[in-house]
Amino acid sequence: MKFTKKERVLNTFNYKPLDRPAIYDKIHSLKFIEYVYGKTITSKNAEDAVCTTIAKTCDMTRHVVIPYDLNTYTEKDEDGFVYRIHWNTKEIIERPFKTISEARELVKKDIFRIREAIENKKFCHQAKWHLKLLDEKFEEPEELNAEFKRIQDKMDGTVMVPEFFDGLGPVTTRYNYDTFIYLYHDYPELMHELLEAHCDYQLFRIESFAGPELSPIALMGTAVSGVGGLIFSPSFLYREFFPFAQKIVDKLKEKGYKVIFEMEGDVRIVLDDIVKTGTDAYTPVEELSGMSVEWIKEKYPRLVLAQMIDPHLLTYGKKNEVIKKTKDIIELARKRGGILIGSSGDINEEVNVENAMAMINTVKNVKF
């Protein structure tokens, strides 16, 4: 029996029979896209190249970026933030404040504008993460829904995951970690109000998205941890992260989505708390951070796991090492169920194309 991509993904979440494991990854490598597509990327074929590549390699994906413009350029927004924009991401290179007092005034303006956008059912520039996510170029939810469906329809059944976030990622990116820490120390109530506004904005985004009929899986992501462990203390996370994350997960579950909780790095100290949110899945499982698919599955057998093939292995390892690691994960999927296979980061420009294809083809050649 051969399943569709959507069936394969949903059967993974529901622990039902599979023909093979589902592949879930992000494709952010021009050389990988050109290899799979078979042609050099141009502004005219960029969309077809990305959609065709994802269709050929993934059962599920997210953070889809189309390289319409391969040039790197800078852009200044209305608040004075200067962004360096690459084909697949953005970075802030200049911020419009020099003191904590100036940053505090901007926080007040941000809260007002986010609340105003929610009331008017519009997207808000100041609430976005600015990583070149799909929604960043739109002002109206209807525009995003139409574009999301149009792009997903070009991927031959690959499930495209909508992304929702707590406020810590966007806020620490906008203000930088140092400024955020000083602001929170000096003005904790104000910063709590900002994080709460971001949470309410995400709840509005969930309400305005087309729903599980368009995409049955949704992601709740954050940026509070890394290879070395948590960036913030557990007590801070219990106060300013988990309550908001819980609201987002609850809203997604209420709408009927299967939920993926994304929290990178070594999260062992709060993994119990992640599971308690009621999420269906956790991603990524980063071995370099001390995380282990087998250990997590032993402790939480019904928690779906995704993205566990180390990008360091995909970049610097030998092809036979990649195949062996992939086969090990496949056997765990056969034994335990609830595993979507992919890189624990993304297929980026540094990843060896031959190794990435070895991972994908090893999965595709399996028959359960």
Summary of the structure (lengths in Angstrom):
residues: 368
radius of gyration: 20.2
end to end distance: 9.5
largest distance: 63.4
contacts: 1212
relative contact order: 0.13
helix: 50%
strand: 14%
